[in-house]
């Protein structure tokens, strides 16, 4: 089988090249969140500060529906009112449908406009802009994309009609919002709050983090094996695809930022991900842009049938050394071979106390002990064999025989065919600098 030698500054990966990719649409998502501490300010120009603070963690949304219907049929009289210049009135015409925003179940906020919806010019308060709300016939809709970045508390907004001003109030429930990633369990049914990036310069045909990858938390494709995630949705394989096609796809998925709080422990559910060198979960320090931890699925069981490995395992990582830091999560899929893809769910970045029942996540981030990095790769000509190079021992590279032998040096040339053309592996150089 034809192979390529994939080379980066520090890493060489050899994988077979597969084909057969179907066209897809890359998802759209948002990337950032407001991670500042709650400022109990009444300044309406402050986009992240409520008019009065409120700890509402025990409250629930007053409406389960995100698609309200008008409570009254608008008559010809309403239409006449919309097109005329009515006199100012003290009677509020904005009727609350749902005014509590829940970080765990992010939904748009709806107010019904009983009359004069065509007379609304704009809304003021807390930095709200035209793109943050919609006036849709007789409904005023404040979008969750705006609300998700507000700190917990009560917020007052002024709705400006051409002939009057009416107030509306919105409550942001306290779910420890600033310490948590947006939509960590994909319960919106999509990648809301996440940003997807391709690996090969925008190659959408190979992109894996597409919208239909958010699937019902039930059975894996046509099998009887279940994902065993939390809630209604998980990231898995869409029913419109199949395993062989999905294995070829790659990508990066980047979470919103969060402040590490609580116990400093985080948890997530990960399945499949046969090769931890190619498919893993990384945590980054936003200030330094440094990868501080990397985790794979060391629970992948090579003795089971592959389908059994689709199940999600609950992992917990101790990042308490970074308490108070702004972090982000990057989910990486670089694999294109058998079971080199992942299932994922329930990323929780705020735990008051560590979980009592979770597998300890093992940090597999590459570590280099060099004190000084020269401007040349040590033994770059392989005159000393494989000296100053390190070969990954992560499971997942082995062939059916169980052998992981891949790399050898012949006449000063690095070759990846030790054990035959089916050999796969990863080799890293020592550190070097670019002057």
DAMOHU-V558897 format. One record per residue. N is the residue number from 0. PHI is phi in degrees with one decimal (none if undefined). BURIAL is I if it has 16 or more other ideal C-beta (glycine too) atoms within 10 Angstrom, else O. Layout:
((N PHI BURIAL) (N PHI BURIAL))
This chain:
((0 none O) (1 -67.0 O) (2 -133.2 O) (3 -119.6 O) (4 -103.7 O) (5 -91.4 O) (6 -119.9 O) (7 -121.1 O) (8 -61.2 O) (9 -114.2 O) (10 -136.2 O) (11 -116.8 I) (12 -124.6 I) (13 -112.0 I) (14 -139.9 I) (15 -67.6 O) (16 -94.1 O) (17 -106.0 O) (18 -129.0 O) (19 68.5 O) (20 -116.1 O) (21 -99.3 O) (22 -67.1 O) (23 -139.5 I) (24 -114.8 O) (25 -72.9 I) (26 -71.6 I) (27 -108.5 O) (28 -159.6 I) (29 -108.4 I) (30 -119.8 O) (31 -116.6 O) (32 -140.1 I) (33 -78.4 O) (34 -108.8 I) (35 -75.7 O) (36 -72.4 O) (37 -65.2 I) (38 -109.2 O) (39 -83.1 O) (40 -114.7 I) (41 -97.3 O) (42 -70.3 O) (43 -68.9 I) (44 -84.8 O) (45 -84.4 O) (46 -73.8 I) (47 -116.5 I) (48 -116.7 I) (49 -75.1 I) (50 -69.6 I) (51 -152.8 O) (52 -74.1 I) (53 -155.0 I) (54 -88.8 O) (55 -118.5 I) (56 -63.8 O) (57 -91.0 O) (58 -88.8 O) (59 -124.5 O) (60 -63.5 I) (61 -76.3 O) (62 -141.3 O) (63 -84.2 O) (64 -95.4 O) (65 -105.4 I) (66 -129.6 O) (67 -70.8 O) (68 -116.6 O) (69 -60.5 O) (70 -79.7 O) (71 -138.5 O) (72 -75.8 O) (73 -74.5 I) (74 -95.6 O) (75 -60.3 O) (76 -62.1 O) (77 -63.0 I) (78 -59.0 O) (79 -64.3 O) (80 -64.7 I) (81 -63.7 I) (82 -94.9 O) (83 -107.7 O) (84 -100.4 O) (85 -82.2 O) (86 -79.1 O) (87 -57.1 O) (88 -138.8 O) (89 -89.9 O) (90 -82.6 O) (91 -68.3 O) (92 -113.1 I) (93 -102.0 I) (94 -103.8 I) (95 -64.8 I) (96 -104.6 I) (97 -144.8 I) (98 -126.3 I) (99 -113.5 I) (100 -104.1 I) (101 -109.4 I) (102 -57.6 I) (103 -75.7 O) (104 -133.2 I) (105 -65.2 I) (106 -136.4 I) (107 -64.2 I) (108 -95.3 I) (109 -116.8 I) (110 -123.9 I) (111 -87.8 I) (112 -98.2 I) (113 -72.1 I) (114 -162.6 I) (115 63.6 I) (116 -63.8 I) (117 -74.8 O) (118 -92.2 I) (119 -73.7 I) (120 -99.7 O) (121 -170.2 O) (122 -123.4 I) (123 -122.8 O) (124 129.3 I) (125 57.3 I) (126 74.4 O) (127 -67.1 I) (128 -123.9 O) (129 -54.9 O) (130 -76.3 O) (131 -93.0 I) (132 -148.0 I) (133 -133.3 O) (134 -107.1 O) (135 -115.9 O) (136 53.5 O) (137 -103.0 I) (138 -129.3 I) (139 -102.4 I) (140 -118.7 I) (141 -92.8 I) (142 -76.9 I) (143 -65.0 I) (144 -61.0 O) (145 -84.1 I) (146 -65.6 I) (147 -63.9 I) (148 -97.9 I) (149 -88.6 I) (150 -72.3 I) (151 -57.9 I) (152 148.9 I) (153 -103.8 O) (154 -122.7 I) (155 -107.9 I) (156 -125.9 I) (157 -106.8 O) (158 -96.0 I) (159 -93.6 O) (160 -89.1 I) (161 -69.5 O) (162 -124.2 O) (163 -172.5 I) (164 -128.0 O) (165 -122.9 I) (166 -89.3 O) (167 -133.0 I) (168 -128.3 O) (169 -128.7 I) (170 -108.6 I) (171 -97.1 I) (172 -68.8 I) (173 -88.1 I) (174 -119.7 I) (175 57.2 I) (176 -55.7 I) (177 -67.5 I) (178 -95.7 I) (179 -129.9 I) (180 -75.4 I) (181 -75.3 I) (182 58.0 I) (183 -66.9 I) (184 -113.2 I) (185 57.8 I) (186 -76.0 I) (187 -78.2 I) (188 82.1 O) (189 -155.1 I) (190 -96.2 I) (191 -51.8 I) (192 90.4 I) (193 -114.8 I) (194 -123.0 I) (195 -97.5 I) (196 -133.2 O) (197 -79.4 I) (198 -93.9 I) (199 -102.2 O) (200 48.3 O) (201 80.6 O) (202 -71.7 O) (203 -71.3 O) (204 -65.4 O) (205 -104.6 I) (206 -81.7 I) (207 -99.3 I) (208 -88.7 I) (209 -102.6 I) (210 -58.1 I) (211 -76.4 O) (212 -75.2 I) (213 -83.9 I) (214 -120.7 I) (215 -63.6 O) (216 -73.8 I) (217 -145.1 O) (218 -85.0 O) (219 -80.0 I) (220 46.7 I) (221 -96.1 O) (222 -84.4 O) (223 -97.2 O) (224 -82.5 O) (225 -104.1 O) (226 -69.6 I) (227 61.6 I) (228 -85.8 I) (229 -115.8 I) (230 86.4 O) (231 -88.4 O) (232 -130.8 I) (233 -140.2 I) (234 -90.7 I) (235 -149.2 I) (236 -106.7 I) (237 -66.8 O) (238 -66.1 O) (239 -78.2 O) (240 -115.1 I) (241 -142.7 O) (242 -61.6 I) (243 -62.9 O) (244 -70.7 O) (245 -70.0 I) (246 -62.0 I) (247 -76.2 I) (248 -87.3 I) (249 -137.2 I) (250 161.9 I) (251 -121.5 I) (252 -126.9 I) (253 -112.3 I) (254 -80.6 I) (255 -70.2 I) (256 -80.1 I) (257 -150.5 I) (258 -93.9 I) (259 -72.7 I) (260 -135.0 I) (261 62.9 I) (262 -80.5 I) (263 83.5 I) (264 -96.4 I) (265 -129.8 I) (266 -138.3 I) (267 -161.3 I) (268 -114.5 I) (269 -137.4 I) (270 -135.2 I) (271 56.2 I) (272 53.4 I) (273 -58.8 I) (274 -112.5 I) (275 -73.8 I) (276 -76.0 I) (277 -112.9 I) (278 -130.3 I) (279 -161.4 I) (280 -119.1 I) (281 -115.9 I) (282 -116.6 I) (283 -122.9 I) (284 -82.9 I) (285 -67.0 O) (286 -70.5 O) (287 -98.1 O) (288 59.6 O) (289 -96.2 O) (290 -72.3 O) (291 -101.3 I) (292 -159.8 I) (293 -141.8 I) (294 -133.1 I) (295 -120.0 I) (296 -97.3 I) (297 -72.8 I) (298 -88.9 O) (299 -58.1 I) (300 -102.9 O) (301 -73.4 O) (302 -88.6 O) (303 -93.1 O) (304 -66.7 O) (305 -55.5 O) (306 -59.5 O) (307 -65.6 O) (308 -82.1 I) (309 -72.3 I) (310 -61.0 I) (311 -83.4 I) (312 -104.3 I) (313 -88.7 I) (314 -114.4 I) (315 -134.2 I) (316 -121.1 I) (317 -97.9 O) (318 -113.7 I) (319 -61.3 O) (320 -64.2 O) (321 -113.8 O) (322 -55.5 O) (323 86.2 O) (324 -86.9 I) (325 -86.3 I) (326 -124.4 I) (327 -145.3 I) (328 -116.3 I) (329 -124.6 I) (330 -99.4 I) (331 -116.3 I) (332 -132.0 I) (333 -110.6 I) (334 -85.1 I) (335 -135.5 I) (336 -119.9 I) (337 -54.6 O) (338 61.5 I) (339 -88.5 I) (340 -138.5 I) (341 -131.3 I) (342 -113.5 I) (343 -152.0 I) (344 -167.7 I) (345 54.1 I) (346 -78.8 I) (347 -123.1 I) (348 -103.0 I) (349 -129.6 I) (350 -126.0 I) (351 -58.6 O) (352 -132.7 O) (353 -60.4 I) (354 -68.8 O) (355 -85.0 O) (356 -127.9 O) (357 -158.9 I) (358 -75.7 O) (359 -67.2 O) (360 -75.4 I) (361 -103.8 O) (362 -74.3 O) (363 -111.9 I) (364 -60.2 O) (365 -59.5 O) (366 -120.0 O) (367 -116.9 O) (368 -98.8 O) (369 -63.2 O) (370 -83.8 O) (371 -129.5 O) (372 -109.8 O) (373 -74.5 O) (374 -91.2 O) (375 -131.8 O) (376 -70.5 I) (377 -62.6 O) (378 56.0 I) (379 -68.6 O) (380 -96.1 O) (381 58.0 I) (382 -70.0 O) (383 -106.6 O) (384 69.2 O) (385 -102.7 O) (386 -59.2 O) (387 72.5 O) (388 -116.6 I) (389 -121.9 O) (390 -103.1 O) (391 -65.9 I) (392 -110.8 O) (393 -63.0 I) (394 -64.4 I) (395 121.9 I) (396 -87.1 I) (397 -64.9 I) (398 -86.3 O) (399 -60.8 O) (400 -74.5 O) (401 94.6 O) (402 -75.6 O) (403 -113.0 I) (404 -68.5 I) (405 -134.7 I) (406 -98.6 I) (407 -152.3 I) (408 -115.2 I) (409 -130.1 O) (410 54.3 O) (411 76.1 O) (412 -117.9 O) (413 -78.3 I) (414 -126.1 O) (415 -116.8 I) (416 -117.8 O) (417 -66.5 O) (418 99.4 I) (419 114.0 O) (420 -67.3 O) (421 -80.9 O) (422 -65.6 I) (423 -134.9 I) (424 178.7 I) (425 -134.9 I) (426 -133.5 I) (427 -119.4 I) (428 -81.4 I) (429 -77.3 I) (430 -70.1 I) (431 -147.2 I) (432 -115.3 O) (433 -110.1 O) (434 -86.9 O))
